[in-house]
Amino acid sequence: GATCLMGAGATMERNKPIVLVREADPNKGGLSMRRVREECPIDLIPFVLDRGLPIITWMRVAAFQRVSLRLIAEGVLIACPRNHLATASSVDTAAEELYFREEEKCSDLNFRVPISLAISAHNRGAAELAAELVSTFGEGIQISVADSADTLVAMFSTEQASRPFFLLYLNRNTFLGEDGVQLAAQVREMLKDHKPALILSHECDYERNACEFGNFFTTTPDDLVNSGLYSDIAVAFHEPPFRQVSYVEVALKLGAQHLRGEVLGSSRRLIFKTAKHLSPRVAIS
């Protein structure tokens, strides 16, 4: 709007620091970056869009929104005059140490026994997502690939130290073509006998073949929808750094335990791991 443009123009004229936050939800007026560039006045583009500044996506789901708020606070802190901090060299360190009291991290979780996670050879992109989870949690997650419904049934019939899970990765290629037919047969078996072990993940990063969740009600076979495939909420996988939140959500569904007991409190207050970086004149709430 006009007020926003006035503020951006004044910021450029005075060469003030700027923190960029992008609304991504089209239902809330969000635009793609292509549209943002098209609608940005030409004289503002070099200052706002061409300096390589990070553009923070504004999220509304609480766990992801905490990441948005933390990134905004980091940007504000880094932009603070250096004499507001104990030492100028501590600016970046202080920003990196911001966190929410209830914020969970992958490093706070572990698996007491290795978890067996099955994926389908016909679920395009599932192997890559599984590799992300293994890269994050190491040997705590062991991946098995099922190439048919019979293979999947056999995996769940074999006695194991812990209950196996099946990861269904939902993206714009899911349930399409011959792969989709084979995948549907596997999911059918899961819904019939092992529904609690089915973990739904929804790709939301458009660089990784994302699509709107509503599309799946068109591409998914009707019998799977009617059998309650989507009765459980899928874990949303957004672009980094929000993706770390998704790893935590999946890990908890797989039975991961907290290394240091329960998560503390429910405060939305941003705090520092160490207070020595701040002078008495600076506080962020």
DAFENFEN-V560166 format. One record per run of one state. SS is the DSSP state (hx for helix, st for strand, lp for the rest). FROM is the first residue (numbers start at 0). TO is the last residue. If there is no record, write none. Layout:
SS	FROM	TO
SS	FROM	TO
This chain:
lp	0	0
hx	1	12
lp	13	18
st	19	22
lp	23	24
hx	25	27
lp	28	31
hx	32	38
lp	39	40
hx	41	47
lp	48	53
st	54	57
lp	58	60
hx	61	78
lp	79	80
hx	81	83
st	84	84
lp	85	86
hx	87	95
lp	96	96
st	97	99
lp	100	104
hx	105	107
st	108	109
lp	110	113
st	114	119
lp	120	124
hx	125	139
st	140	145
lp	146	147
hx	148	156
lp	157	163
st	164	169
lp	170	175
hx	176	192
lp	193	193
hx	194	196
st	197	202
lp	203	204
hx	205	207
lp	208	211
hx	212	218
lp	219	220
hx	221	225
lp	226	233
st	234	236
lp	237	241
hx	242	252
lp	253	255
st	256	257
lp	258	268
st	269	271
lp	272	276
st	277	277
lp	278	284
